[in-house]
Amino acid sequence: MRMIKRNKQQSSESSYLRVLAEQARNRRASATSKK
């Protein structure tokens, strides 16, 4: 994986949002499976 230092903050923010979305999706999936 090649990292662009120029857009480091932007890329980190987008990846952070991506992780949050993934966690929310997993949480929703686990909640539905628990039911």
C-alpha positions as a Markdown table, in Angstrom:
| # | Residue | x | y | z |
|---|---|---|---|---|
| 1 | Met | 0.0 | 0.0 | 0.0 |
| 2 | Arg | 1.4 | 3.4 | -1.0 |
| 3 | Met | 0.6 | 6.3 | 1.3 |
| 4 | Ile | 0.5 | 9.9 | 0.0 |
| 5 | Lys | 1.8 | 12.1 | 2.7 |
| 6 | Arg | 0.4 | 15.2 | 1.1 |
| 7 | Asn | -3.2 | 14.0 | 1.6 |
| 8 | Lys | -2.4 | 12.2 | 4.9 |
| 9 | Gln | -5.0 | 14.0 | 7.0 |
| 10 | Gln | -7.7 | 13.6 | 4.3 |
| 11 | Ser | -7.0 | 9.9 | 3.7 |
| 12 | Ser | -6.9 | 9.2 | 7.5 |
| 13 | Glu | -10.3 | 11.0 | 7.9 |
| 14 | Ser | -11.9 | 9.1 | 5.1 |
| 15 | Ser | -10.5 | 5.8 | 6.4 |
| 16 | Tyr | -11.7 | 6.6 | 9.9 |
| 17 | Leu | -15.2 | 7.3 | 8.5 |
| 18 | Arg | -15.0 | 4.0 | 6.6 |
| 19 | Val | -14.2 | 2.2 | 9.8 |
| 20 | Leu | -17.0 | 3.8 | 11.7 |
| 21 | Ala | -19.5 | 2.9 | 8.9 |
| 22 | Glu | -18.2 | -0.7 | 8.9 |
| 23 | Gln | -18.5 | -0.9 | 12.7 |
| 24 | Ala | -22.1 | 0.4 | 12.5 |
| 25 | Arg | -22.9 | -2.1 | 9.8 |
| 26 | Asn | -21.4 | -5.0 | 11.8 |
| 27 | Arg | -23.3 | -3.8 | 14.9 |
| 28 | Arg | -26.6 | -3.7 | 13.0 |
| 29 | Ala | -25.9 | -7.1 | 11.5 |
| 30 | Ser | -25.1 | -8.7 | 14.9 |
| 31 | Ala | -28.2 | -7.1 | 16.4 |
| 32 | Thr | -30.4 | -8.5 | 13.7 |
| 33 | Ser | -28.8 | -11.9 | 14.1 |
| 34 | Lys | -29.3 | -11.8 | 17.8 |
| 35 | Lys | -33.0 | -11.4 | 17.3 |
